Amino acid sequence: MTSTPVAAATPALLRRVNAGKLLGVLSTAGVMTGTGLIQATGLTRATVHAVCNDLIDMGWVVELDPGRDDTAVGRPSRRFEFNSRAGYVLGIDIGAGRTTVLLADLRGVSLAKAGRSLSAVKTPADRTALVHEAVVEALAVAGVSDSQVLAAGVGVAAPVDRAGNILVDDEFWRRFDTDLGKHLTELHGWPVLLENDANLAVLGEHWRGEGQGVDDLAVLLAGERFGSGLMDSGRLLHGSRGGAGEMLYLKLVEGVGDTHGIARIARDQALGLLADPTVKTSLRNVPNVTAEQVFAAAAGGDAVALGILRSVAARTARVVATLAILVNPELVVLGGAVAEAAGQLLPDIEQQLSGYTSTPPRVAVSSLGDAIVSVGAVRHALNYVEQHALDLVLTRPA
């Protein structure tokens, strides 16, 4: 039997791993003593001080005056603080109709946001050019240069494997520049970390959204088409080729039949009903009906719109039930541009779920709105920075 080679735990590798642990703690805390870091990481005092010295020399960490406590015995504790402006990261969401760019510091605090409509894009090169424009705008707003950006997380609506490779046979991705990551790196110089948009959505929810503290989590992007990001025991699921969470199987599910999302179904059903001149509804007075207008009409008591919502809720309940049966999450979060309006669907969805599965999950709507993917992209970039801290070169102020 051939054994799988295992990377040797060299001193350099251990130092990088330990640096990631320390940065992960410091980036979410305030000032910490060496003793506090030992307790938080489980590392020895010698290791904590040695790695902190490295991080101080590189500009990642600042050592503060230890002060003096006259009641304490011995040398005062060293005190450390994370330098959140040692560099910056970008979170980029490239959707079907729009790209959104977030610039954040190393604590994940958003400093600038920019976007571009992609609805009129005709070629993959046009799409890449508009993403580039949005990036340039976000950097300019915050006064940050390309050389200060350490990494960019980028979400795309296509399967992406663990190594960041895109399944180019995906129908949606054929409309994109398949060398997008390479071209953005050539334009700006920073590493580009491609990931599936729904996977980034689940990272964002777990970090800053309704899924905080929930390690068995599913996020259902439910706008124009369904896509899901899955987390099991706090670990993002990819599958062998990045296909975990893909929803094409919905074509085989009775009562669903396709991957069309909440926004598309609500809009299509409304337009279908409006084609009948005998149907009486306030939507008839609305030009170019959208899903948001259907939800608004339902909130106002419009009987036709309420009927559409009941139909959409029944269909969505079946989609959520399939996730509950397959991966048994504690929580399913409905995300994307329709999340806020989709709150009206929750009572019907939850009522029907118990009829489909003996272990129904809780269902919530995302509080991150249309930033859900870009927030997750920021988290993805920060994970990379923490793991590669000792390999990254920081630009020091002149």
N, C-alpha and C positions, 0 to 999 in steps of 0.2 A: 504494500500500500504506500502510495506517495503522500508524504505529509505536506501540509501547506506551510510555506515559510512564514515565520513571525518576525517582525522587525525587532531588532535588539534594542533594549532600553538603554541607549547610550546616555552619557551625562548631558549632552547637548539636547537630546530629545526630552529628557526629564525636565531640564531647565525650561524648555518651551511649554511643556504641559503645566508645570508649576506656575509659570508666568501667567498662563491663561486662567488658572484657578484664582490667583490673586487679583488679576484685573477684573474677573467676573464678580468678585466680592466687592472690591473697591469702587467699581463703577456704579453700584447700586446703593452704596453706603456713604456716609459723611466721613469725617476724620476717624481713623482707626489706629489703635495702638498695635504694636507687634504682637502683644498677647491676644488681642482680639482677632487678629488675622490667623494666629495659630489655632485658636478655638474654631474659627469659621471654616478653615481649610483642612485641618488635621495634619498640616505639615509641621516639621520640627522648627524650633526657633532659629537654628543656624540656616536652614533652607529659606525661611521667610525673610530673614535679614539679607541673605546673599542675593535672592531674586529681587527684593525691593531695591537693593543697591544698583542692580542692573537696570531696573525700570526707572530709577531716579536719573542715572547717567544718560538714559535714552530719552528722557523727557516725559515719560508716561505718568510718573508719580512725583509728587512734591513732598519733601520731608519738612514738617513744621517744627517750630521751637517747642521742645518738650515741656517748657514751663517748669515750675518747681513747686512741689507739695512738701512743705516742711514736716508734715506728719508721716510721710513715706520713708521707708528705710531703703537705702541703696540708690543705685542710679535711676533717674526718671525714665519712664518708658518712651521709646521712640514713637512718634506720631506721623502717620502717613495720610495723604489725600490724593485721590485720583485727579489727574489733569485732564478734565473733559474737553479742553480746547487744544489738546496735543495733535488733533487731526479731526477729520470730519468724514461722514459717510453719506451716501445717497441711497434712497429707496425709490425705485422707478417701477410704475405700473404701466404696462403697455396693453391696453384693452382693445376691443374691437373698434370703438368709436372715439377713444380719448386716451392720451397718456398723461399721467400725473407724476410729478417729481417732488420728492421731499428731501431737503438737506437737513441733517441732524448732527449734533455734536456727539461725543463718545459716551454720553449718558443717554442718548436717544432723544434729547430735547430738540424739537423741530425748530429750525431757524428760518427756513424759507420754503415756499411752495410755489410751483409753477406748473402750467399745463398747456396742452395744445389739443385742439380737435383733430381727429384723424378721419372724420367722416368723408372728406373729399379726396383722400389719398388714392392715387392711381397706381403707384409702383412701390415695391419694397424700399427702394432708395428714398422715395418721398417720405415714407414713414420714419425711416432712420434719421432723415434730416430734421423732421419735426421733433423727434425725441432729443436730438442734439440741441435744438433751439431752446427747448424747455429746460434742459440741464444748464445751458449757458445763462439763462435768465435767473434760475434759482441761485447759482453761484454768485452772480452779480448783485442780487438783492442782499445777500449776506456778506458780500465783500470777501469771498473765499476764492482762492485760486485752485486750479487743477492739482497743483503740486501738494496741496494740503488735504486732498481727498485720499483716503486710504483704501476704500473699496466702494463698489456700488452693487446693491442687490437689485435684480431686475426680474419682474414677474411677467410671464407670457402665458397665453391660453393654449398650452400644448404640453404633452407629457415630457418631463425632463428627468433624466436618471440621476443617480447620486453624484456622478461626476460632472453634472451640468450640461450633458449632451441632450439635444432636442430630438425627439422622434419626428423627423422631417416629413414622414408620410402622413402626419396628421393633416386633415383637410384645412383646418383654420390656419395652421402655421405656414402653409404654402403661400399665403399672401404676404409673408414677412421676409425680411432680409435674413437668410439663414446664417449669415456671418455677422449678425448684429453685435454680438459680444466683442468679436474681434475688431469690428469697425469702430465701436465706441472706445475701445482701448487705444486704438491708433489715433483717434481724435483727441483723447484726453489724457491717456497715460495710466489711468488707474485700472486695477483688475475688475472685471465684470463677472458677477456671480449669477448666472441664469437659474431660474427656478420656476416651477409651475405656479400660476397665480393662486390657485386654491390652496396649495401647500403654504405659500406665504401668508395667505389669509388666516390659516390655522395658527401659524407662528405669531401673527399679530394679535389674534384674539387671546392666545395663551399668555402673551406678554402684557398687553395693555387693555384688553377688552373683557367681555363677559366670561371668558374662559380662564381668567386668572385663578390659579389654584386647582384647576381641573386638568388632570393628566390623561384622562380618557375622553377625547374630545373630537368632534367632527364639525367642520364648518361647511355649510352648503351655500356656495355662491349661486344666487337664484334669479339673476337678472334676465338676460336674453336666452341663456341656456344654463342648465344645471352643471355644476362641477363641485367636487368635494375635496377637502383636505382632511387628512386623518392623522390623529395622534394617539398612540397607544403607550401607556405608562410613561408619558412625557417624551416619547420618541416619535419623530415624524416618519410616517410610512411612505416609502417610494415604490416598493415592488421591484421586480427584476430589471425592468426597463423604464421605470418612472410611471407605470400605468396604474398604481394604486390610487383609488379615488376617482378614476375615470368613470363616466356615467353612461357610456354607450349601451350598457346592459338594460337601460330603461326602455329601449325599443322592444324588449321582450317581456316587459312587465305589464300585465293586464291593468287597464285603467290609467296607464301613463302613455306608453307607446312611442315616445320620442324624448329627446333631451331638452325640449323647449322649456325655458324658465318661467318664473312667475310673471315677469313684466311682459314677455311675449304672449303668453297664454291670455292674460287679462286683456291686453290690447286686441288680440285677434278675435277673442270671443265678443268683445264690444263691437268691433267693426262688423262681425258677422250678424249680430242682432240688429245693428243699425241699417243693414241692407234691407230689412223688412220694414216697410213704411208704416205698418200698423203697431209697431212696438213703441210704447210711450215711455220716454226717459229723458232726463235733463241732459244726458250726454249728446242728444241730437243737436243741441245748441253749441256744441264744442267742436271747432274745426280741428282736424288731425288729432283724433283722440289718442291719448297716451295712457300707460298703466297708472301713472300718478293721478290722472284725472278720474279714472275709474274708481280708485281707492277714495278719492275726495268725494265723489258722488255718493259712494256707499256710506261714508261717514255722515253725509247729509240726509241719509234715509232713502235714497233712490232705490226703488225695488229691483230694477233691472241690474244695477250695479251690485246690489247685495247678493243677487242670484249668481252673478259672475264670481264674486268672492267665495261663495260657498262651494262652487265648482272648483275653483283654484285651490281652496283649502283641502278639499277631498283628494285632489291629485297630489298635492304637496305632502299630505299625510302618508300616502303610499310610498313616495320617494323617501321620506324620513324613515318609514318603517323598514325599508330595504336596508338602510344603513344600520338601523338598530339590530336587525337580525344578523347581518354579516359581520359587523365589528363591535357591537354592543357598547357604544359610547355612553358615558354618564350624561353628556350634554351635547345637543346639536344646536348650532348657532346659524340662523339665517342671515347671510351677509350680502353685501353689494349695494348697488344704488337704490334698490327697492326695500332695504332693510327696515327703514323707519315706518313706511306704510304697511309692511308685512306684519306688523304687530297686531293688526286687525284680524289676521288669520289664526293667531295662536290658540284661542279657545276651541275653535273647530278642529284644528290639527291635533291638539292634545286629547280631545274627546275621542277622536277616531283611532288614535294610536293604540289605545289599550285593546282594541278589537283585533289588531294585527300581530302583536307581540306580547309575550308575558313579561318582558323587561323593557318597557318603554322608557326612553331617555327623557330628561327635561329638554324643553325647547325654548330658545330665547332668540331675540333679534339683536344683531350687532349694534353696539353704540359707536362704532368707528365709522359708520357711513361709507361713503365712496372712497375713503382713505384706507380701507381695510387691507388692501394688497400692498400699498406703498408703505404702510406702517410695518407690515410683516417683512417687506424688503429691507427696511432699515434694520430690523432685528437680525435678519440673515447676514447683512453686512457686518454688524457688530459682532456676531458670533465668529465670523472670519477674522476680524481684527483681534479679538481676544486670543484666538488660537494661534495667530501668526505674529504676535506682538514683537517678539525678539527678532523677527525677520524683516519687519517693516521699517523703512527709513522715514523719520519725521522731519518735516521742514521747520526749522527753528526760526523764530523772528530775528530779523537783522539787528 
